Amino acid sequence: MTKLLLPTSTAGSLPKPSWLAEPEKIWSPWALEGEQLIEAKQDALRLSLQEQVHAGIDIVSDGEQTRQHFVTTFIEHLDGVDFENRETVKIRDRYDASVPSVVGAVSRQKPVFVEDAKFLRQQTNQPIKWALPGPMTMIDTLYDDHYKSREKLAWEFAKILNQEAKELEAAGVDIIQFDEPAFNVFFDDVNDWGIATLERAIEGLKCETAVHICYGYGIEANNNWKKTLGSEWRQYEKAFPQLQQSKIDIVSLECQNSHVPMDLIELIRGKKVMVGAIDVATNTIETPEEVANTLRKALQFVDADKLYPATNCGMAPLSRQVARGKLAALSTGAQIVRQELTA
Ligand SMILES: [Zn+2]
């Protein structure tokens, strides 16, 4: 895909322009509808792509301009889920949310993001990455009134994700990333069936695959949860041994200001690692030297040809100006270390 050392990318979302959705807010509703919305999303995608390219990001994305929520926008397109019939559930054992209900067999009648991915592919020759929710995080964002089994529903979603992923690959996507923040919470399930369902989702793919496991956006519920995690965050330790054995190519992690002991990455030695070197829960823009320092620490545990500098998580809640600054810092910081490695 890319032979460049330390290719940079973002974990996911980038800020939306105010004419598309209310800015500096996650999951804000679309400001337009119908044909106007389709055109506005494409315009926003072009803009977001241009900002990534301008900042020197190597593996680019749609900046998630095409979705409102990283899980529910995908689920909205499926059969078997009733968005009118809502129940309150605890998301990731952390915060209550009103979520749609699974009321029948789930299925995907038509592609969800494939047209958007084709549009992105037309706009650039750089490698592109597309994010999908992972099966375990999907079931954690729903009330299940049909299967009555988290595991059964996860396997059904894995099959659906695999259909979508194969079409994204055919559309020219180079890396398909599955967002699985739930892997940081439900450790027994992760090892019993979480990683297995993820492998079902990537079955038969020839493009590269990634799993993104983070501590979430800088929202209050997540910030409060982080305060309970102590000085060393060792959550990754639980899933890493089995992930190392899995067929997933890339693991995307939160490493900047995250209290994750960097040596945990040793447990997935052999995998490519997207090292989060940008904190998305603060408006303070990292200096390139701070980014470089995080990457140097990670290099103790990741071979240089497998290190992919990235952001901790999505930047949708940040201002466009702050996000631009952080993208530039990521790019410049990676360049510093690239030069050291090739000197
Ligand atoms: Zn994330």
Residues whose N, C-alpha, C, O or C-beta is under 5 A from the ligand:
A	BS01	ZN	C214 G216 N312 C313 G314
